[in-house]
Amino acid sequence: MAVYRSIDELIGGTPTLDVSGLSPNPSVRLFAKLEGHNPTGSVKDRVALAMIDRAEADGTLQPRSTIIEPSSGNTGIALAMIGRRRGYRVKIVLPGNVTDERRQMLDVYGAQIIASPAEQGSNGAVRLALELAEANPDWTMLYQYGNEANPEVHYRTTGPEIAADVPDITHFVAGLGTSGTLLGVGRYLKEHLDGVEVWAVEPPAGEQVEGLRSLDDGYVPPIFENWGGAELLDRKMIVRPRDSIEATRMLADEGVFSGISGGAALAGARKAATRIDAGVIVFVVSDHGWKYLSLGAWTHDLDVAVEHAEQVIYF
Ligand SMILES: Cc1ncc(COP(=O)(O)O)c(C=O)c1O
C-alpha cells in the first residue's frame, strides 16, 4: 500500500470495472470508469484541482482569496474541499432545489452557500454568480464551463488512464454537462488510438438527467466551442430520466453505487452496443450514489423515483 503526502495525490487514477455482463450484445464488452472513487466522490475533483492549480500559477488566486462558483453539485463540493485545505474562502451559488445531501457536503467543507431562485435552475445560478463576481472584483470565478483547465485535465489524466487500462477501446461514451470529460478524453483517445469513436449522452431537450444538459436547451459551453466539440463528437444519444434510473439500478446489481448520470452513461453504452456489431465500450460513472439517496432512486417504485429525479436540479 502506498502512503500519500496529500489528498491531492488521491485525485484521479480511478479504477475501471468490466461490466460486460450488462451488455445486450455478446460481441460488445462494457467497461465502467469509476470516478466516484475520487476523494469527494466525483470526477469534478480532477477539474477543481486543475482550475485552482492553474489560477494559483497565473496569480489569479492569492493567499486567502475568495472563490465564487455557480454549481449545483459536484464541482462546488470539490472546490470547497480543495479550497478549505488551501485557505481560500469558497462561496457556491446554488439553486434552491438541489438535494439536501449537496448542501450538507458543502457544509462539511465550510463553503458559504448563496441561494439562487429554484425556478431559474442552473442558468439562474450562473447569472447570479456572474453579477456577484462583477460587483466584487476581488472574488475569483473559475467558471468550469469556460475554463480550459477543465478539458485539459481530462486530456492529461482521464484519457491516458483509459487508454492504458483498456487499450482495445473502440467507443467512448460519457454524459455531457460542461463537456469537459468528452472533449478532453475524446481528443486524447482520437490522437493516440486508431478509430475510437466518441458518443455523447444527452437528456432530451427540456428534460433533466442529473449532471447532464442538452445542447439544444440553448446554452453551449465556451469550452465546447473552443475544443471543436461539434467535430469531435461522432454521435449524440438521447437518454431519458427513466432509462437512467433503470440503468443506475443495473449498476447496483453489479455492486456499483453510482449517481444517476452514471446510469445515463450505462444506458447510452447499452444503446450503443445494439448499434454496432462488435466492440469495446468504455463509459464514465461520474460520481457515487451518496448524494442521491433522498431521491429514492434505488428503492422507490420506478414511477415515483423518476418523478423525484425530475424535480431536482442537478447540473
Ligand atoms: C454527476 C455528473 N455527471 C456528469 C457530469 C458531466 O461531466 P462534464 O461536465 O465533464 O461534461 C457532471 C458535471 O457537470 C456531473 O456532475
Ligand as a Chemical Component Dictionary entry (heavy atoms), coordinates in Angstrom:
data_LIG
# 
_chem_comp.id                   LIG 
_chem_comp.type                 NON-POLYMER 
_chem_comp.pdbx_formal_charge   0 
_chem_comp.three_letter_code    LIG 
# 
loop_
_chem_comp_atom.comp_id 
_chem_comp_atom.atom_id 
_chem_comp_atom.alt_atom_id 
_chem_comp_atom.type_symbol 
_chem_comp_atom.charge 
_chem_comp_atom.model_Cartn_x 
_chem_comp_atom.model_Cartn_y 
_chem_comp_atom.model_Cartn_z 
_chem_comp_atom.pdbx_ordinal 
LIG C1 C1 C 0 -22.818 13.878 -11.831 1  
LIG C2 C2 C 0 -22.258 14.431 -13.096 2  
LIG N1 N1 N 0 -22.273 13.666 -14.193 3  
LIG C3 C3 C 0 -21.801 14.099 -15.359 4  
LIG C4 C4 C 0 -21.271 15.363 -15.496 5  
LIG C5 C5 C 0 -20.788 15.793 -16.827 6  
LIG O1 O1 O 0 -19.412 15.918 -16.932 7  
LIG P1 P1 P 0 -18.769 17.106 -17.773 8  
LIG O2 O2 O 0 -19.043 18.379 -17.008 9  
LIG O3 O3 O 0 -17.314 16.793 -17.843 10 
LIG O4 O4 O 0 -19.423 17.155 -19.109 11 
LIG C6 C6 C 0 -21.219 16.182 -14.375 12 
LIG C7 C7 C 0 -20.724 17.543 -14.435 13 
LIG O5 O5 O 0 -21.292 18.514 -14.830 14 
LIG C8 C8 C 0 -21.730 15.721 -13.146 15 
LIG O6 O6 O 0 -21.728 16.477 -12.034 16 
# 
loop_
_chem_comp_bond.comp_id 
_chem_comp_bond.atom_id_1 
_chem_comp_bond.atom_id_2 
_chem_comp_bond.value_order 
_chem_comp_bond.pdbx_ordinal 
LIG C1 C2 SING 1  
LIG C2 N1 SING 2  
LIG C2 C8 DOUB 3  
LIG N1 C3 DOUB 4  
LIG C3 C4 SING 5  
LIG C4 C5 SING 6  
LIG C4 C6 DOUB 7  
LIG C5 O1 SING 8  
LIG O1 P1 SING 9  
LIG P1 O2 DOUB 10 
LIG P1 O3 SING 11 
LIG P1 O4 SING 12 
LIG C6 C7 SING 13 
LIG C6 C8 SING 14 
LIG C7 O5 DOUB 15 
LIG C8 O6 SING 16 
# 
